[in-house]
Amino acid sequence: MTNRPSVLISAFADEAANHRTALEQMTALAAIGLRSYSPRFIDLSGTGHVQHVVDLSQDQYERLNEFHAEYGISVTSIGARVGKVKLLNIDDGSHNGFVPQEEYIADEVAKTINAAKSLDTKLIRGFSYYHPRGTRPQDHLDTAAEKIGEIVEACAAEGLIYGLEIEPNLVGETGPLLAELAKRVNHQSMVLIFDGGNVAAQNKNQVQVYQEYLATVPYLGWMHVKDYCIDPGLEWMGVVDEDRLKNFVPANAGDAGHELIFRDLRERLPEICSRLEKLGLPGFYLETEPHLKGGGQFGGFSGPDGMGVAVRALCSCLDYAEIDYSLRNFNDIRAERGF
């Protein structure tokens, strides 16, 4: 017996699939030993037609659930794109779109809620809106919190939890800003998602990343795991551009300092898991989103080999921090065969 705290390992399986087919994604998850994932982009029919998971039909959700049952996979969260639109209808030279909030709730948010209910998960991953380029994110906290609060209310009405992810170029691009949004929204159905790689990509070292992680702890719901190597040749201009998205690395190889974060997380997990249990969640997820072969605004790619590397790197960090986790093993196979 062990008294060590434990986590649940998940993944964005579309990163492990060369063609993003459902068959590739399920096969990769099972082979690596994972039991859960967050669906995002998927080719359900194997014909080359890739869709975002929130755009599937009800028949397609039924087919995807059949894949889940066949491969013993459950859904962690919906890898949504909610909140990745402009906060204000201002032409700032960016390519980001603006959608009026009422229309956004009725369309994108409603589709995402339907996806969560259809795929039997309580969690939705989302974002904190793009503030006008050239302005300070902290000057837009009130407006962002109001809009995020409306999304959270829509999710809560259906028994769902909205997870707000830290990400560069958005209002919630730092730990303190993300925590301030959570404080202002002030709703139990909203939690925060920390991602050390997304912070290190802003030219921040492991001490700075650790401090930003600490700011999110009171509201922490789950964590995305990728790391980043700071390139001194890339001058920091205040935004993360495409060139920076080439420098993501496994969790044990970058500048985010996951070992330091996980050692602290180990002591906090019992309290965090107790809080999450009250929300009806099964535990604390660490979700690999490695971007080892490149990243983009709405996703990334690692390949089946890269996802395997990323999961093994995460496990090595957890072993070092003395945090337990569970991958599929021979006893699982025997139980499935009725032995």
N, C-alpha and C positions, 0 to 999 in steps of 0.2 A: 504494500500500500504506500501511497505517496500523499503528502500534504501540499505538493506543489500546485499552484493555480494553473488553470488550463485555458486555452483559446481554441477557437474553431478556425481552420484554414480554408479560405475560399479563393476564387480567382475570377478574373474576367476572361472567360474561356475563348472569346473571339480572338484574343491575342495569340492563342495557341493553335489556331486553325489557318492553314495556308489559304484556304478558299472560303473560310468562315461558314462552312456547312455545319448543320446541326450534328451530323454523324461525326465529323472531325472533332467538334468541340466536346461531345460526350465521350468519345474514345480517348481523347487526350486527358480529360479530367479523371476518368476511371484508371487509365494507365499510370498516371502520376500518383494516384491514391487519394484524390480529393472526392468529397461527397457533396459539395455545394459550389455554386457559382452565381455570378450576377450576369444575366443575359443583357446583351447590348446590340451588336450587329449580328445578324444570322441569316443564312441561306437555308431555309427549312426544307426546300424541295430538292436541293442539290443540282439545280439548273443554272446556277450563276446569278440568281436574283437575290441580292442581299438587301435585307430590310432592317430598319431599326425595330427593336422588339415592341415598342409601343404602337407601331403601325401594322401589326399583325391582325388578322381577322380572328373571330372566335373559333372557327374551324382550325385555323393554324395554331391557336393556343392549345386546343385539344390535342393536336398532333405533337406539339412540343412537350406536353405533359406525358404523352405516351413514350417519348424518348426518355424523359426523366425517370419514369417507372422502369423502363427496360434497363437503364444503366445505373439505377440506384442513386439518382442525383436529386437534390433539392435546391430551391432558389433562395439565395441569400437576400438579394435586393434587386430592384429594377435599376439597371445602369442608365438612368434617365439623362436627358439633356436639358431638363427643366432649369431655368435660371441662366442659361447661356444665351441671353439676348440683351439688348441694350436696356439700361435702366430708364433712360430718357430719350425722347425722339429728337436727337441732336446729331447733325452731320459732323462727325469728328474725324473723318478720313478713314475710319476702320470699315471692314467689310461686314461687321456684325449687324444683324437686323433688329428692328424694333417692332414689337407687337403690343397693341393696347392691352392692358391688364385683364379687363373683362373678357376679351376674346381669348387671351392666353389661358385663363382659367378654364374656359368652356371647351377649349380644343386640346392643347398640349398637355395641360395638367390632368384633364378628364381622361385622356387616352392613357396617360401614365398610371393613373389610379386603376383604370380598368385592367391594365396589364398586370399590376400587382395582385389584384383580386383573382384574375384568371390563372395566375401561376403560383398562387398560394404563398405569398410572402407579405410580411408586414412592413418591409423596408423599401424606401425609395431614396436613391441617391440624387442630390440636386446641387444647384450652385446659387451664387449670390448676385448675379447681374453684372454686366459690364458698365462701369461708370464712364462718363465721357473721357475719351483719351486726352491726356494733358491736365486732368484735374486730380485732386487728392481723393482717394476712396473714403477717407474719414469725413469728408464734407457731404457724403451721400448716405450716411448711416440711417438717418430717419426714413428717407424714401425707400431704401432697400429693405429695411426692417418691416415697413408697412406692407410692401408687396410680398415679401417672404412670409409674413404672418398670414396673409390671405391664402397662400398656397398651403401652409401648415394647417389652417382651419379646414380647407377642403380635404386634405389627407386625413385629419383627425376624425372628420365626420364619417369616414369609412373605416375607422379603426386602424389607420396606417400611421407610420412614423416617417417623418421627413428628415433625412440626413444631409446636412449642409457641409460640402467638401471645401477644404482650403485649396485655393488655386490662384496662380498669378493672374494679374490683369483684371481681376474681379474685385468687387467691394470687399469681400472676405478673403483677401490675399495673404493675410498674416494671422497668426494665432490670436493676438489681442483683438484685431478687428472682427474675427469670426466669433470670439467670445462676447464681444460687445453686441453683435447682432443677436446672438442667443439670449443675452440679457434683455435686450429690448423686445424681442418677440415674446419671450417669457411664456413658453408653452411646453408642457411635458411631452408633446408629440413631435418635438424637434430636438434632434441631437446633432453633434458635430462629428465630422470625419477628418481625422488628421492624415496627412500624407507628407512624410519627411522629404521625399524627392521633389515634391512641388515647392517646398520651401528652399531646399538647397539650390534649386534651379534659379533662384533669385539672388545667387552669389552669396549665400549665407552659410557659415561654417557650422560645425556640429554643436558648438556652444549656443549659437543663435537659434539653430533648429530646435535644440532641447528646450530653450526658453519659450519658444513659440508653442511647442507641444504642451508644456506645463500650463500655458494660458487656456488651452482647450479642455484640460482634464475635467473640470467640474461638469462639463456638458458632453463629454466624449461618449459616442455611441458605437463606433467601430473605426477601423484604421485601414487605409490603403498602404500597401508596401511596395515601394520602389525607391531607388537611390540615384544619386546624380554626382558626377565628377565635375567640379568647378573648373572651367577652362579659363586660365588667366588671359588668354588671347582674345576672349570675348569681352569687350568693354560693357559694363553694366549701364544701361540707358533707362532703367526704370520699368521696363516691360520685358516679358519673355518672348523672344522672337523664334522663328522656326529653326535657326541655327543652333539654339540651345537645346532643342528637343532631340539632338543626336547624342547627347552625353549621358543618357540614363544607363545605370549599371545595376547589378544585383545588390541586395540589401546589405551584404557584407563587404562591399567594395567601394562605396562612395563617401561623400562628405556629410551626409545627414546624421551619421552616428547612431545607427539603429541599436547597437549594443547598449549604449547609454540609455536610450529611450526605453528599451525593453527591460532593463534592470529596474528602472523606476516603475514601469507598468506592472511588473511582477508584484510589487508591494501594494499596488492600488487595485488589482484585479478583483479581489473579493468584494470590495465596496462597489466597484463599477458593475460587476455582474449582478449584485443584489439589486442595484438600481434598474438594470436592464430587465431583470426577471419580473419586476413590477410592471414593466411595459409589455410583458408577454413575449419577450425575446429569449432564444435558447442559450445565449451566451455572447461572448465578445469575439467578433470576427476580425481576423487579420486577412486582408484580401490582396493577393498579388495582382498588380497592374504594372508589369515590368517595363514596357516600352523598350526592350533591349535591342530591337532592330528599327526603332524610330517611333516618334510620337506625333500627335497632331491635336488640333483643337477639340475634336470629338472622340478621340480614341488613340490607340497605338497598336504596335505589332511586335511580337516576340518570336513567333514560330513555336512548334511543339518542342523543339530543342531548347529554345530560350525560356519557355515556361518551366520546363523541367529544371533548368539551371536556377531560375528564380525561386522556385519552391524549395529546392535543396539549400539555397543560400539562406532563405528565411528560417528553415529548420535548424541550420547551424547556429544562427543568431539566437533562436529560442533555446536551444540546448545550452548555449553559453549563459543565457540569462536564467536558466533553470525554470522555464515555463513549459508545461506539458502541452501536447497536441496529439491528435490521433489521425493517422493515415490508414487506408485500407490495409488489411493484413490477411494472412492465411485463414485465420478463424472466421473472418467475414465471408470468405469464399466458401468455407465448409458449411457455415450457417445457411448461405444462399442455396447450397446444394442439398440441404436437409440433413447434414451429418451431425 
